[in-house]
Amino acid sequence: MSTVLTSLRRYRRTLWHIALPSLWVTASAIFINDNIMEITSVTGDSMAPTLSPDQDTTGRSDYIAWNKWNANTSVKRGDVVFFGLPSRPEDTGVKRVIAVEGDTVLLDPRRRPKNGNANGGPDVPESKSWDAWMGRAKVPEGHVWVEGDNWRKSKDSNWYGPISRSLILGKAMAVVLPTEKFGSKPWEKFNTRTRVVRTQVDTRTDLELLDALGPNGTV
Amino acid sequence: MLRSCLRRPYTIQHAITPPTRIGLRVRNASTNKPPSTEPTPRKLLRYTLKPWAAPPLLARYPLAHQTVQFLIYGLAGCLAFHIFFEYFYVLEGAYGISMLPTIASSGDCLLISKYYRRGRQLGVGDVVSYKHPIKAGEYAVKRILGMPGDFVVAETPGKGVGRMIQVPEGHCWVVGDNLTWSRDSRMFGPLPLALVTGKVLAKCSPLWPTRLEHELKPAVIEEGDVD
């Protein structure tokens, strides 16, 4: 016991100056990573050429800073989001939100799930469930429809259906690497060809609704 | 700077009257002039090589020093608790009738182990807590009935045709113990395992901790159930 105390006393300066600051840094880094901001790389070419355009040729992927503060409360159409995959719980995916709850997505026939290249290939089991939507997919409550920018090679909501909004972990803030693109937001000018019938959100207050009541008592 | 904030203000006198050098200040010793408060270059550089020897920053204001010390220890405590609750164990209160009789409708505290988050080492019969797939921001507690690949009855047994469904990859099927009054996978479909936050190990109701049993048992039909 006394040897432990003497050695502690001898290394007190090391403890105080190295071990404690490293604990502080680790704890703050973990807290910031979980709740405020995280930086991850985007692998795969489902979001090319918006993100990671050179990955197939040079092997360099883009690094994005994700905003994790209240990420799943204010998700809007057009946001690029970072979410836990429904089919593989330990992995994450990066896609763009096309429709939010209540919208109806008019499915793009180019994005029909099939095995192989874009020019046609054999059907996969997901093709049947895509056909079952009959071209119009209504996004249920609490869910969002996500799609990758690269329609040729993207496994998105056309494959696994709308995802729950609770799965969303972060929204894209800015590109960090490569350094030429630092601070840019290349996803902002993208126009998707998938058409969405937006839900009619009634924003009138209760008093305005009362005033609008017609003679039959209906709005 | 953090270290100098946390050190106790032993050397207040040392900070206010700088150490005299033999032979230099003997001439002015009788004037008793207070030392100038503007930082001279000599004062600033004195502790660059030995920063641990410097007096604490707020040595002249012990009350402010104590407050800053309290705040810094408070912040450290908050960070430590956050990491413990996020990655190890947490106690949460549970409200609702969907898990009767296992968990009471109110007043029970559940001990949740975060080791089992995202479906790690979970099996059929485990009581898990998960982020609600429909109401984002809310959490719920139910029991797992099927893991990926299992076939489960997608409706309440006895009502309906008994349609079976195979749980897809990466999802699980959760039901509440109180089948009649539970909103679970029979309503919102298979639950993605990425939404599972942990496994409920025990409950404290309210004074006595009880371990939860993670196994399926045959249903008990209470007398007087309204159909």
Interface residues (C-beta under 8 A of the other chain):
Chain A: R13 W16 H17 P21 W24 A27 S28 I30 F31 D34 N72 T73 G84 L85 P86 S87 R88 P89 E90 P140 E141 G142 H143 I163 S164 R165 S166 L167
Chain B: L2 R3 W52 A76 L79 A80 H82 I83 E86 R118 G119 K131 H132 P133 I134 K135 A136 G137 P168 E169 G170 H171 P192 L193 A194 L195 V196
